Amino acid sequence: MFTALYQIAKNTFRESLREPIFLLVLLSAMCMIGMFPVFSMFVFRAQEKLVVDSAMATTMIFGWVIAVLIASYAISREIDNGTALLLLSKPVRRPVFIVAKILGILGATSVFWFLSSLATLISLRIAADQFRLDLKVMGLYFGAIALSFALAAVHNYVTRSSFPMTTVLAMMILIPAVAVAAHFLRYESYGEEHPGLALYIVPALVLILYSVWAMASLATALSTRFNLVSNLLICSVLFMVGLMSDYLLGRHTREPWSDTVPGGKAALWVSQYRFAPTEMGAVGKWERPEKVDAGEAFVVWSDQESPGELSVMGAQPEKLWNDRAGWKNAAADLDGPARHLAIYDLESQTWDKRQILDEAATVPRSAKGLDAAFVSYVFRRSNNPPRVPTGGTYVSPYPDGGSFLASTMYAFIPNWQLFWMADALAAKKAIPVSYVIYGGIYVVIMNVFFMLLAIALFWDREVGKQIIT
């Protein structure tokens, strides 16, 4: 099984590099990235941002395009011309076949990313100076591309080997050599120093690789059932939806709030809204959630309907406090659900007591108009700041919990914004290694899911009907 997996993956990788469209897309991307420093001369002290944003966007978009194209060629075309039938007629199981195809395509897209990333580093090195370009490095870069084509042409003429694949392999040798030279070459405008390569953007480039991998796996899974045009259209839609995932889906996902204090160890958040009798329809946004256990305020809880009075605790209440008069410092120590919350103000040294359960009961029955209004409190535990809750009426003063459908779609559709770190680089923020590691775990899980989807779609796929008819 492993031998078949390796051989099919290797052949898929080689066939992908032999595709003329692979070389065409790669050449287009590398020429565009190499020319971005020219446009940086028209901005003032923002040349690095222009080059980084443009080069990363080019790598991501062209990487997705090439992933869809070679996936369709590797799967759909082999089904149509009978190659898949020939392989499956031998002792090769369908899961092995499709997983090997995905691995081979991931390898090919990794080659594209590697060369595009080196081109990005070189391009940023060329635009290191605001007022001039390093034409020496630029000449080496485009010269290496031209030399790769020349060597491939000679090799193709002598050995009749694949011209696109030989060109790519030549670039795999020459472009890294240019990157090393660009890192150590002295730039005259920098005096004795040299700018070197901007290696701080490498984590951001690795995240771009993750996104290209995810699209390659998705495109391969879809290519088992759809042709090139349909696959490209579906992937484009999923790309646009995933790019706006937070806006289209994230704000509608489930984030349920509780009328009482939930258990758990995550941070406790509270939001409130003052309901008036006229609000019989769903209200808009509640107040922005505030962290209850932020450590700055001293908070106590009570599960009694009428807890005792609280005395002044001075400037350090946490040292003087002991549970008494029906109040306890931890909500987990209560015998029943928390009914009251009291926050100690250190400046005025006074208590702010709030009824947080059955708030509507605080309104007298004879009250009318605004006198019948009451404040409703809801709670949620979350390590990250939750969204501002929405919804709820005077009769049912609880916010909406969110949509199950939106939550499901938000979980399964890749959120491409997670892989786009150009804004962080522009703000001179370092990308933590832990974020890159978690991103790797996320994309591995995503690829495993897409592999299972591909196996399910390919399980009963007819692979010999086309050539028989």
Rosetta blueprint (number, residue, H / E / L):
1 M L
2 F H
3 T H
4 A H
5 L H
6 Y H
7 Q H
8 I H
9 A H
10 K H
11 N H
12 T H
13 F H
14 R H
15 E H
16 S H
17 L H
18 R H
19 E L
20 P H
21 I H
22 F H
23 L H
24 L H
25 V H
26 L H
27 L H
28 S H
29 A H
30 M H
31 C H
32 M H
33 I H
34 G H
35 M H
36 F H
37 P H
38 V H
39 F H
40 S H
41 M H
42 F H
43 V L
44 F L
45 R L
46 A L
47 Q H
48 E H
49 K H
50 L H
51 V H
52 V H
53 D H
54 S H
55 A H
56 M H
57 A H
58 T H
59 T H
60 M H
61 I H
62 F H
63 G H
64 W H
65 V H
66 I H
67 A H
68 V H
69 L H
70 I H
71 A H
72 S H
73 Y H
74 A H
75 I H
76 S H
77 R H
78 E H
79 I H
80 D H
81 N H
82 G L
83 T H
84 A H
85 L H
86 L H
87 L H
88 L H
89 S L
90 K L
91 P L
92 V L
93 R L
94 R H
95 P H
96 V H
97 F H
98 I H
99 V H
100 A H
101 K H
102 I H
103 L H
104 G H
105 I H
106 L H
107 G H
108 A H
109 T H
110 S H
111 V H
112 F H
113 W H
114 F H
115 L H
116 S H
117 S H
118 L H
119 A H
120 T H
121 L H
122 I H
123 S H
124 L H
125 R H
126 I H
127 A L
128 A L
129 D L
130 Q L
131 F L
132 R L
133 L L
134 D L
135 L H
136 K H
137 V H
138 M H
139 G H
140 L H
141 Y H
142 F H
143 G H
144 A H
145 I H
146 A H
147 L H
148 S H
149 F H
150 A H
151 L H
152 A H
153 A H
154 V H
155 H H
156 N H
157 Y H
158 V H
159 T H
160 R L
161 S L
162 S L
163 F H
164 P H
165 M H
166 T H
167 T H
168 V H
169 L H
170 A H
171 M H
172 M H
173 I H
174 L H
175 I H
176 P H
177 A H
178 V H
179 A H
180 V H
181 A H
182 A H
183 H H
184 F H
185 L L
186 R L
187 Y L
188 E H
189 S H
190 Y H
191 G L
192 E L
193 E L
194 H L
195 P L
196 G L
197 L L
198 A L
199 L H
200 Y H
201 I H
202 V H
203 P H
204 A H
205 L H
206 V H
207 L H
208 I H
209 L H
210 Y H
211 S H
212 V H
213 W H
214 A H
215 M H
216 A H
217 S H
218 L H
219 A H
220 T H
221 A H
222 L H
223 S H
224 T L
225 R L
226 F L
227 N L
228 L H
229 V H
230 S H
231 N H
232 L H
233 L H
234 I H
235 C H
236 S H
237 V H
238 L H
239 F H
240 M H
241 V H
242 G H
243 L H
244 M L
245 S H
246 D H
247 Y H
248 L H
249 L L
250 G H
251 R H
252 H H
253 T E
254 R L
255 E L
256 P L
257 W L
258 S E
259 D L
260 T L
261 V L
262 P L
263 G L
264 G L
265 K L
266 A L
267 A L
268 L E
269 W E
270 V E
271 S E
272 Q E
273 Y E
274 R E
275 F E
276 A L
277 P L
278 T L
279 E L
280 M L
281 G L
282 A L
283 V L
284 G L
285 K E
286 W L
287 E L
288 R L
289 P L
290 E E
291 K E
292 V L
293 D L
294 A L
295 G L
296 E L
297 A L
298 F E
299 V E
300 V E
301 W E
302 S E
303 D L
304 Q L
305 E L
306 S L
307 P L
308 G L
309 E L
310 L L
311 S L
312 V L
313 M L
314 G L
315 A L
316 Q L
317 P H
318 E H
319 K H
320 L H
321 W L
322 N L
323 D L
324 R E
325 A L
326 G L
327 W E
328 K E
329 N L
330 A L
331 A H
332 A H
333 D H
334 L L
335 D L
336 G L
337 P L
338 A L
339 R L
340 H E
341 L E
342 A E
343 I E
344 Y E
345 D E
346 L L
347 E L
348 S L
349 Q L
350 T E
351 W E
352 D E
353 K E
354 R E
355 Q E
356 I L
357 L L
358 D L
359 E H
360 A H
361 A H
362 T H
363 V L
364 P L
365 R L
366 S L
367 A L
368 K L
369 G H
370 L H
371 D H
372 A H
373 A L
374 F E
375 V E
376 S E
377 Y E
378 V E
379 F E
380 R E
381 R E
382 S L
383 N L
384 N L
385 P L
386 P L
387 R L
388 V L
389 P L
390 T E
391 G L
392 G L
393 T L
394 Y L
395 V L
396 S L
397 P L
398 Y L
399 P L
400 D L
401 G L
402 G L
403 S E
404 F H
405 L H
406 A H
407 S H
408 T H
409 M H
410 Y H
411 A H
412 F H
413 I L
414 P L
415 N L
416 W H
417 Q H
418 L H
419 F H
420 W L
421 M L
422 A H
423 D H
424 A H
425 L H
426 A H
427 A L
428 K L
429 K L
430 A L
431 I L
432 P L
433 V H
434 S H
435 Y H
436 V H
437 I H
438 Y H
439 G H
440 G H
441 I H
442 Y H
443 V H
444 V H
445 I H
446 M H
447 N H
448 V H
449 F H
450 F H
451 M H
452 L H
453 L H
454 A H
455 I H
456 A H
457 L H
458 F H
459 W L
460 D L
461 R L
462 E L
463 V L
464 G L
465 K H
466 Q H
467 I H
468 I H
469 T L
